[in-house]
Amino acid sequence: MEYKKIIFFNILNNIDEKEVKELFQYLKDNNIVFINITNNVELALLTSYLIIYDNSKIITEGNTLDVLQEEKLLKRFGLSLPFMVELSLLLKDYNLVDKIYLDKESLVDYLWK
């Protein structure tokens, strides 16, 4: 299967969240590999692989959830975690959840079941 590739550079920051999710789903469904270069860490939640750069050097890379759990490293470089990841990590510290939740709906469903 041949893959198509597309690169985004901060163009998704001004698009409605619902539309961004639809776009990412379309790209995935159509086997389009995309690279999203952004300073909006919330968009990282829609990706499966994450690379963090600083001054043209790779700081860390890997599965998005694995990278986002390197909280101390990210904060050292001035990056904040997406809200849902940070909340999940805090709840995990108190043994209220056992995994990282990426969206509010699934976290609420888990907590109130």
C-alpha positions as CSV (number, residue, x, y, z in Angstrom):
1,M,0.0,0.0,0.0
2,E,1.4,3.4,-0.9
3,Y,1.2,6.2,1.6
4,K,0.7,9.9,0.8
5,K,2.4,12.4,3.0
6,I,1.3,15.9,4.2
7,I,3.0,18.4,6.5
8,F,1.1,20.9,8.6
9,F,2.9,23.9,10.2
10,N,0.8,25.7,12.8
11,I,-2.2,25.9,10.4
12,L,-4.4,23.8,12.7
13,N,-4.2,26.2,15.7
14,N,-7.1,28.3,14.4
15,I,-9.4,25.5,13.4
16,D,-12.3,24.3,15.5
17,E,-11.4,21.2,17.6
18,K,-14.2,19.2,16.0
19,E,-12.9,20.0,12.5
20,V,-9.3,19.1,13.5
21,K,-10.5,15.7,14.8
22,E,-12.4,15.1,11.6
23,L,-9.4,16.0,9.5
24,F,-7.1,13.7,11.5
25,Q,-9.6,10.9,11.1
26,Y,-9.8,11.5,7.4
27,L,-6.1,11.4,7.0
28,K,-5.9,8.2,9.1
29,D,-8.7,6.5,7.2
30,N,-7.0,7.3,3.8
31,N,-3.5,6.2,4.8
32,I,-2.1,9.6,4.6
33,V,1.0,10.1,6.8
34,F,1.0,13.5,8.2
35,I,3.6,15.6,10.1
36,N,2.2,18.3,12.3
37,I,4.7,21.0,13.3
38,T,3.1,23.0,16.1
39,N,3.5,24.8,19.4
40,N,0.0,23.6,20.5
41,V,0.6,20.6,22.7
42,E,-3.1,19.8,22.8
43,L,-2.8,18.7,19.1
44,A,-0.3,16.1,20.2
45,L,-3.2,14.1,21.7
46,L,-4.5,13.4,18.2
47,T,-1.2,11.8,17.0
48,S,0.4,8.4,17.5
49,Y,4.0,9.5,17.5
50,L,5.6,12.6,18.9
51,I,9.0,14.2,18.5
52,I,10.0,17.1,20.7
53,Y,12.7,19.5,19.3
54,D,14.7,22.2,20.9
55,N,17.2,24.3,18.9
56,S,17.0,21.7,16.0
57,K,17.9,18.9,18.4
58,I,15.6,16.0,19.2
59,I,14.9,16.0,23.0
60,T,12.7,13.0,23.0
61,E,10.5,11.0,20.7
62,G,8.3,8.0,20.7
63,N,4.7,6.9,21.2
64,T,2.8,10.1,22.1
65,L,1.6,8.8,25.5
66,D,5.1,7.7,26.4
67,V,6.6,11.1,25.5
68,L,3.9,13.0,27.4
69,Q,4.5,11.0,30.5
70,E,8.1,12.5,30.6
71,E,6.6,15.4,32.5
72,K,9.9,16.6,34.2
73,L,11.8,16.6,30.9
74,L,9.0,18.5,29.1
75,K,8.8,21.1,31.8
76,R,12.5,21.6,31.8
77,F,12.1,22.8,28.2
78,G,9.2,25.0,29.1
79,L,6.5,22.7,27.7
80,S,3.3,22.1,29.5
81,L,1.2,18.9,29.3
82,P,-2.2,18.9,27.7
83,F,-4.8,19.4,30.4
84,M,-6.3,15.9,30.2
85,V,-2.9,14.3,30.4
86,E,-1.9,16.4,33.4
87,L,-5.2,15.7,35.2
88,S,-4.9,11.9,34.4
89,L,-1.4,11.8,35.8
90,L,-2.5,13.5,39.0
91,L,-5.5,11.2,39.4
92,K,-3.2,8.2,38.7
93,D,-0.9,9.4,41.5
94,Y,-3.8,9.1,43.9
95,N,-4.8,5.7,42.4
96,L,-8.1,7.0,41.1
97,V,-7.4,6.0,37.6
98,D,-5.0,3.4,36.1
99,K,-4.2,4.9,32.7
100,I,-3.9,8.2,30.9
101,Y,-7.2,9.6,29.5
102,L,-6.9,11.8,26.5
103,D,-10.4,13.3,26.4
104,K,-12.9,14.5,29.0
105,E,-15.7,12.2,28.0
106,S,-13.8,8.9,28.5
107,L,-12.4,10.2,31.9
108,V,-15.8,11.2,33.1
109,D,-17.3,7.9,31.9
110,Y,-14.6,6.0,33.9
111,L,-14.9,8.1,37.1
112,W,-18.7,7.9,37.2
113,K,-19.3,4.3,36.2
